[in-house]
Amino acid sequence: MRKRFLAFIAVFWLVQVALAQNATISGHVTDKDTGRPYSGVSVEVFNATDHSVPVAALVTDDKGFFETEVPGMVNYDIFLRVGKSNPSQSVYVQAGQIQTVDFIVSSRAVSASEAEDSGGFIVVVVVALVVLAVILVDQVLSRRKGKAVVGGSAAVLPAKESLEQRKARLTSEKARIEEMISLTKNKYQHRLIDEESFREIIRDHQKKLIEVEAQLKE
């Protein structure tokens, strides 16, 4: 029985020692402009030597209070995440003690900061829309310009040959070929070209003559 009692005392003492090594950070956030509690504000507690990950992250309650338990005998940096200001305080927390940290912030400054962020976002959106509109207009103008060039090219093409013009051209071509055949025969008769060349030239001219006469009959 006595051993159980001593064991209970030992466990109780160890728990008290463990609890004594921790500490509490509590605080209150109020509005500078109205004096009212500032609820819903994000609070982050960092070890002063390491800001990579917060030791605690919490939000003020309806009355503007926040509270968290942290290891004692440590320096801490407490940040409020409001607008762009992010006010902060540094405290050294004794083991087993309660460290109070109060903040007074201006809701007007926070609103102005949020409005500035919103304004910046709107400006970015407007600029993006303007750039998009310029690109679309440029594409439309480029297409119209391309069509105009194509149309202009088509406009300078020669007009379609009339039936009378075609007949006159073919008749002239026929006369020219017949003249070439006559000249070739004359050269052969005077032994200016050999028989093989004569036959080859006559064959080519007659082939062209047949094609022209066929076109004249169309």
C-alpha positions as CSV (number, residue, x, y, z in Angstrom):
1,M,0.0,0.0,0.0
2,R,2.8,2.3,0.9
3,K,4.6,1.5,-2.3
4,R,1.6,2.4,-4.3
5,F,1.2,5.7,-2.5
6,L,4.8,6.5,-3.2
7,A,4.5,5.6,-6.8
8,F,1.4,7.8,-7.2
9,I,3.3,10.7,-5.5
10,A,6.2,10.2,-7.9
11,V,4.0,10.2,-11.0
12,F,2.2,13.3,-9.7
13,W,5.5,15.0,-9.2
14,L,6.8,14.1,-12.7
15,V,3.6,15.4,-14.2
16,Q,3.9,18.7,-12.3
17,V,7.5,19.0,-13.4
18,A,6.6,18.4,-17.0
19,L,3.8,20.9,-16.8
20,A,6.1,23.4,-15.1
21,Q,8.4,23.3,-18.2
22,N,5.6,24.6,-20.4
23,A,4.3,28.1,-20.5
24,T,1.3,30.0,-21.8
25,I,1.2,32.8,-24.3
26,S,-2.1,34.7,-24.2
27,G,-3.0,38.0,-25.8
28,H,-5.7,40.4,-26.8
29,V,-6.2,42.3,-30.1
30,T,-8.2,45.5,-30.2
31,D,-9.1,48.0,-32.9
32,K,-7.2,51.2,-32.6
33,D,-10.0,53.2,-34.3
34,T,-12.9,51.9,-32.3
35,G,-11.4,50.3,-29.3
36,R,-13.4,47.2,-29.9
37,P,-12.1,43.6,-29.9
38,Y,-10.6,42.5,-33.2
39,S,-12.0,39.0,-33.9
40,G,-10.9,36.5,-36.5
41,V,-7.3,37.7,-36.7
42,S,-4.7,35.0,-37.5
43,V,-1.9,34.7,-34.9
44,E,1.3,32.8,-35.5
45,V,3.9,32.0,-32.8
46,F,7.4,31.3,-34.0
47,N,10.6,30.2,-32.2
48,A,12.8,33.3,-32.4
49,T,15.5,31.3,-34.0
50,D,13.3,29.5,-36.6
51,H,10.7,31.2,-38.7
52,S,10.2,28.4,-41.1
53,V,7.3,26.7,-39.3
54,P,5.1,28.3,-36.6
55,V,5.1,26.7,-33.1
56,A,1.4,27.6,-32.9
57,A,-1.2,29.0,-35.3
58,L,-4.5,30.3,-34.0
59,V,-7.3,32.8,-34.5
60,T,-8.7,35.4,-32.1
61,D,-12.1,34.7,-30.7
62,D,-15.2,36.9,-30.7
63,K,-13.7,38.9,-27.8
64,G,-10.3,39.3,-29.5
65,F,-8.5,36.9,-27.2
66,F,-6.0,34.2,-28.2
67,E,-4.0,31.7,-26.0
68,T,-1.6,28.8,-26.7
69,E,0.7,26.6,-24.7
70,V,4.4,26.5,-25.6
71,P,7.7,25.1,-24.2
72,G,9.1,27.5,-21.6
73,M,12.5,29.2,-21.3
74,V,12.4,30.1,-25.0
75,N,12.3,33.4,-27.0
76,Y,9.2,33.7,-29.2
77,D,8.1,36.0,-32.0
78,I,4.3,36.5,-32.3
79,F,2.9,37.8,-35.6
80,L,-0.6,39.1,-36.5
81,R,-1.6,38.4,-40.1
82,V,-3.6,41.6,-40.9
83,G,-3.2,43.3,-44.2
84,K,0.4,44.0,-45.2
85,S,1.5,45.3,-41.8
86,N,1.8,42.0,-40.0
87,P,2.7,43.6,-36.6
88,S,4.8,41.4,-34.3
89,Q,6.2,41.3,-30.8
90,S,9.0,39.3,-29.2
91,V,8.8,37.8,-25.8
92,Y,10.8,35.5,-23.5
93,V,8.6,32.9,-21.8
94,Q,9.5,31.6,-18.4
95,A,8.6,27.9,-17.7
96,G,5.3,27.6,-15.8
97,Q,4.4,31.3,-16.4
98,I,1.7,33.0,-18.5
99,Q,3.1,35.7,-20.9
100,T,0.6,38.3,-22.0
101,V,1.0,40.0,-25.4
102,D,-1.5,42.7,-26.5
103,F,-1.9,44.2,-29.9
104,I,-3.7,47.3,-31.1
105,V,-4.2,47.5,-34.8
106,S,-6.1,50.0,-37.1
107,S,-9.0,48.5,-39.0
108,R,-8.8,51.4,-41.5
109,A,-5.2,50.5,-42.4
110,V,-6.2,46.9,-42.8
111,S,-9.2,47.9,-45.0
112,A,-7.0,50.2,-47.1
113,S,-4.4,47.4,-47.5
114,E,-7.1,44.9,-48.7
115,A,-8.5,47.6,-51.0
116,E,-5.1,48.1,-52.4
117,D,-4.7,44.4,-53.0
118,S,-8.1,44.3,-54.7
119,G,-7.2,47.3,-56.8
120,G,-4.0,45.7,-57.9
121,F,-5.8,42.6,-58.9
122,I,-8.3,44.6,-60.9
123,V,-5.5,46.4,-62.6
124,V,-3.9,43.1,-63.6
125,V,-7.2,41.8,-64.9
126,V,-7.8,45.0,-66.9
127,V,-4.3,45.0,-68.4
128,A,-4.7,41.3,-69.3
129,L,-8.0,42.0,-71.1
130,V,-6.5,45.0,-73.0
131,V,-3.6,42.8,-74.1
132,L,-6.1,40.1,-75.2
133,A,-8.2,42.6,-77.1
134,V,-5.1,44.0,-78.9
135,I,-4.1,40.5,-79.9
136,L,-7.6,39.7,-81.2
137,V,-7.8,43.0,-83.2
138,D,-4.3,42.3,-84.7
139,Q,-5.4,38.9,-85.8
140,V,-8.6,40.2,-87.4
141,L,-6.7,43.0,-89.2
142,S,-4.0,40.5,-90.4
143,R,-6.7,38.2,-91.8
144,R,-8.4,41.1,-93.6
145,K,-5.0,42.3,-95.0
146,G,-4.4,38.8,-96.2
147,K,-7.7,38.7,-98.0
148,A,-7.0,42.1,-99.5
149,V,-3.7,40.9,-100.8
150,V,-5.3,37.8,-102.3
151,G,-8.0,39.9,-103.8
152,G,-5.5,42.4,-105.2
153,S,-3.5,39.6,-106.7
154,A,-6.6,38.2,-108.4
155,A,-7.4,41.7,-109.7
156,V,-4.2,42.0,-111.6
157,L,-4.6,38.7,-113.4
158,P,-5.3,39.0,-117.1
159,A,-8.9,39.0,-118.2
160,K,-10.3,35.8,-119.6
161,E,-9.6,35.4,-123.4
162,S,-12.6,35.9,-125.6
163,L,-13.7,33.4,-128.3
164,E,-12.6,35.7,-131.1
165,Q,-9.2,36.3,-129.5
166,R,-8.7,32.6,-129.0
167,K,-9.6,31.9,-132.6
168,A,-7.2,34.6,-133.9
169,R,-4.4,33.4,-131.7
170,L,-4.8,29.8,-132.9
171,T,-5.0,30.8,-136.5
172,S,-1.8,32.8,-136.2
173,E,-0.2,29.8,-134.5
174,K,-1.3,27.5,-137.3
175,A,0.1,29.8,-140.0
176,R,3.4,30.0,-138.1
177,I,3.7,26.2,-137.9
178,E,2.9,25.8,-141.6
179,E,5.5,28.3,-142.4
180,M,8.0,26.4,-140.3
181,I,7.1,23.2,-142.1
182,S,7.6,24.9,-145.5
183,L,11.0,26.3,-144.5
184,T,12.1,22.9,-143.2
185,K,11.2,21.2,-146.5
186,N,13.0,24.0,-148.4
187,K,16.2,23.3,-146.3
188,Y,16.0,19.6,-147.0
189,Q,15.6,20.1,-150.7
190,H,18.7,22.2,-150.7
191,R,20.5,19.6,-148.6
192,L,20.9,22.0,-145.7
193,I,19.7,19.3,-143.3
194,D,20.0,15.6,-143.4
195,E,17.0,13.2,-143.8
196,E,16.9,12.1,-140.1
197,S,16.8,15.7,-138.8
198,F,14.2,16.6,-141.5
199,R,11.9,13.8,-140.4
200,E,12.2,14.7,-136.8
201,I,11.5,18.4,-137.3
202,I,8.6,17.7,-139.6
203,R,7.1,15.2,-137.1
204,D,7.3,17.8,-134.2
205,H,5.7,20.5,-136.3
206,Q,2.9,18.3,-137.6
207,K,2.1,17.2,-134.1
208,K,1.7,20.8,-133.0
209,L,-0.3,21.6,-136.1
210,I,-2.7,18.8,-135.4
211,E,-3.2,20.1,-131.8
212,V,-3.9,23.6,-133.0
213,E,-6.4,22.5,-135.7
214,A,-8.2,20.4,-133.0
215,Q,-8.5,23.5,-130.8
216,L,-9.8,25.6,-133.7
217,K,-12.6,23.0,-134.2
218,E,-13.7,23.2,-130.5
